[in-house]
Structures are given as C-alpha cells and as structure tokens.
Amino acid sequence: MSRITNTFKKLKEKNKKALIPYITAGDPHPDLTLSMMHALVDSGADMIELGIPFSDPMADGPTIQRASERALAHHVGLSHVFKMVKAFREKDTQTPIILMGYANPIEAVGAEAFVERAKTADVDGIITVDYPPEECMQFTKLLKEKNIDSIFLLSPTSELNRVKLIIEQASGFLYYVSLKGVTGAANIDIEQVKSKVGMIRELTDLPIGVGFGVRDAATAKEVAKISDAVVVGSRMVQEIENSNQENLIQNISKLMQELREAVN
C-alpha cells in the first residue's frame, strides 16, 4: 500500500478529509523550501504537492507562473527538486510527497531515468499536467512498478469515456479541477463540483481531491463536504509571494492552520 493510499485510509477511519497544500520548489528561494515543507506538515498538511519549476506552466495562472519564474531565477531544476524531497525524508518518512509538473523535464531526462530518480528520492505520486492518458500508459506502468502513484486531472469538461480511461490508469487519488481555466482563475461553483464528483464516485472507489479554486477557509470547508481531499495552490503561493524571509514561515503556517480548522 502506498503512503498516499494509507494516508487516505487512516483519515477515513477518523472521518477526516485530506488537506494538500501546493508550493513550487525553490520559491521564493531554494534554501527555504525544506523549512516550508516541514512547517506545512506541522500546521496540518496531510500531503504536500511540490511543483517542479517550468518555463511554460500552461495550466497555471499568473500567481503560480510567477512562482516558477522566481524558482528558475535561482536555477532550480529537476535534480534540485529530487534533492529537496530526499532531504525532507531525513526528518519525515510518513507525509506523502506528490510532484506536479509538465512533460518536458521528464522527456529531457527520459521516463525510465525520471521514475528511477523519483523512487530514489522517495516520491509518492506524480501529476503530469500535459501527459494525456492515451499517450502515457508506458509511463504509468513504470511508476506502478516502483509503487509511485499516477495522479490524473479531471475537469468539468471531461467526458464519460475519458473519465473511464483515466480511472483505469490512475492510482492514489483523482484530482478534480473545479473550474474551467487555469489555477486560481475564478470562484468555485460548489453545486457543479458536487454533481461532477458524484458522477465520478459512481465509477471508482479512488479518493477524489478537488483543487484549482480554493481561495479561503470558507471555500475549503464547502469543498471538504463533497470530496476526500482539498488542494490549495494559488492561495498558498500568494501568501509566499506577499511574505518576506522574516515572516514567511509564520504566515504560511497561519494560513495552513486556518484551512485545517475549516476542513475539519
């Protein structure tokens, strides 16, 4: 059983929902990423989604685009991300780490080499935004062989046959994108999300996480009622962007605690 599956199992036994913050590796500075990861866990994160900096993050809105730019300005690449996860594991062997990124860095090193390095770093799951399910069966197979979960995005426009195709390959959980457009683009239509999540639940026993529009504690609370996990990306990155080195940890910890209380 993967760490991700085990985490959802334990939370379900306690009648709790997972809270998953997103940060971009290396933002605002590579020396701060490790401290931020531990602070998020200490403040209530059940898993961490760690973004791989990329020059053309097509699914991300301006907030996360700027985070990638800040990380890339410090020359943070894939090898640095793996080192960060490995360093995190020296203190924390329980919290699942999910890498989120795009196909280009994976293709640059080769799928087999990427998966091997992810396993060595002790990564738990991979979200590759622009790997369509029709074209990544071999990549998913490689991940499965290393007990790394393949987490796919579903959207309001995903048709039934595509949802079924994704479910066949997915493991860990399904990530439902709550709105049309990029991260942080708009307010969530809770009723629409509830309807779509209900449809997906009829097809699979996999947990369902919801993200791409959770901007405050009130929204997190509503999303937690209809999902198994709440993913908070742009709002967390915005807090990082608006902080300085002196108050960064304090600010993200406070936001995390507010979200944790709401989700509970």
Secondary structure as GFF3:
##gff-version 3
##sequence-region A 1 264
A	DSSP	alpha_helix	3	13	.	.	.	ID=ss1
A	DSSP	beta_strand	18	24	.	.	.	ID=ss2
A	DSSP	alpha_helix	33	42	.	.	.	ID=ss3
A	DSSP	beta_strand	48	51	.	.	.	ID=ss4
A	DSSP	alpha_helix	62	73	.	.	.	ID=ss5
A	DSSP	alpha_helix	78	89	.	.	.	ID=ss6
A	DSSP	beta_strand	97	101	.	.	.	ID=ss7
A	DSSP	alpha_helix	103	109	.	.	.	ID=ss8
A	DSSP	alpha_helix	111	121	.	.	.	ID=ss9
A	DSSP	beta_strand	125	128	.	.	.	ID=ss10
A	DSSP	three_ten_helix	133	135	.	.	.	ID=ss11
A	DSSP	alpha_helix	137	145	.	.	.	ID=ss12
A	DSSP	beta_strand	149	150	.	.	.	ID=ss13
A	DSSP	beta_strand	153	154	.	.	.	ID=ss14
A	DSSP	alpha_helix	160	169	.	.	.	ID=ss15
A	DSSP	beta_strand	174	177	.	.	.	ID=ss16
A	DSSP	alpha_helix	190	201	.	.	.	ID=ss17
A	DSSP	beta_strand	208	211	.	.	.	ID=ss18
A	DSSP	alpha_helix	217	226	.	.	.	ID=ss19
A	DSSP	beta_strand	229	232	.	.	.	ID=ss20
A	DSSP	alpha_helix	234	241	.	.	.	ID=ss21
A	DSSP	alpha_helix	248	263	.	.	.	ID=ss22
###
